[in-house]
Amino acid sequence: MKGTVWICCFLSLLLLQATAEEEEEDLTSVLRDRTHIDETLRLATEEKAADYAAALQRLRKIYHTSIKPMEQAYKYNELRQHEISDGEITSKPMVLFLGPWSVGKSSMINYLLGLNDSPYQLYTGAEPTTSEFTVIMHGEKIRSVEGIVMAADSSRSFSPLEKFGQNFLEKLIGIEMPHKLLERVTFVDTPGIIENRKQQERGYPFNDVCQWFIDRADLIFVVFDPTKLDVGLELEMLFRQLKGRESQIRIILNKADNLVTQDLMRVYGALFWSLAPLINVTEPPRVYVSSFWPYDYAPDTSRELFKREEISLLEDLNQVIENRMENKIAFIRQHGIRVRIHGLLVDRYVQTFKEKMSFFSDPELVFKEIVDDPDKFYIFKSILAKTNVSKFDLPNRDAYRDFFGINPVTNFKPLSAQCSYMGGCLLEKIERAITNELPALLSSINSGKQPGLSSCEATGCGEKPKNRYRKN
């Protein structure tokens, strides 16, 4: 009797093993063709690495010689709290994946990189699986990098993340691997939004960390599952953080082959209905509807539609990759404009303070009156009147009350005193970078010419520094 039981158990195990092997073979046979990914992203084409490196070197030189001196002289970083490092200038475009838990963010990255069934595929599952911020980047060999190491490496763009504390760095991990796509772009997988508990329970400022990545992302994929479209307080907070970055946002309605076409149309409408109050723009973000994982679409679904949507998303990603140098130049130029406006405003505060001071005046009371009511002294209006600054680019007035609370106005020199014979004038240099050097670099990229030195840098113009703000 016992022998019969053992034989039955043995046969059952053999049957289960055979069934598993058949299912594995069937699964392998229905794997989706991935050739369109390589073709759309043009991974087989070789890039002109020398031209790109030369443009980056030129961009770094413009930033360090023309923009950073004014940053340091007027302590711009203490106002904006956004310091640009060499790692950020030379970094690859960043693609950020956001959304609720278990919507397929990690599966989508695995699919795009072909990591399925590899030792370094991102773990996926029906439960909240990703608890770390995972940065997938290029490297000579496959290895994982601890968050503490990433923050300590000044050559990377992640060193500012140290300000979020050691608890967060333990939840930050990097994965390096030799991949053609990762030579051009970096992916960031984030923990899913959890509505049933506060994000603060994670042990680090989750929303602040998300904001740091949002501010630096070139493309932001917000992923949804059609069976879980509940928009709660945490997701509302996320979209408030995305305010002003609508042009970078792409909405992904993932796992679309789980629904029949009629239900999918209803879900699509419900998604827009839920997100309409959160995205206050005339042109809503592009929505991609497909199923981003390596296996074939479910039967009786819109296969051709899903395939076209997937190719459109890949073309969108490829556009960001191909325009990365232009976007980098535009970002540095925008940063330079803000630094210039900050320098002009601090200069105006300094001049007004000196004009209002007398022998019997109390310096603290005089400056308190100026900083509490800058419009009374035409601080901001004078900047608009004398320069080509847009009123929409002016920073918040209240920010300067806090700024001068930390940095006494007497610590700053006026712009007319920020000149030297060899180094030139800070204002002239930053204006030349904004109006001439950066646009010229952008033109050289678009025309395919080798970025070179400006005529003054090549020959040394030998002109005496000029400053139109110096009183004659």
Helices and strands as residue ranges (DSSP letters): H 2-29, H 35-41, H 49-62, I 63-67, H 68-73, H 77-80, H 86-90, E 94-98, H 105-113, E 133-138, E 143-146, H 147-152, G 159-164, H 166-169, E 172-177, G 181-183, E 186-189, G 199-202, H 206-216, E 219-224, H 233-241, G 246-248, E 249-253, G 256-258, H 261-275, E 286-289, H 303-322, H 324-356, H 363-372, G 374-377, H 379-386, G 391-393, H 397-406, G 409-411, G 415-417, E 419-420, E 424-425, H 426-432, I 433-437, H 438-447, H 455-459
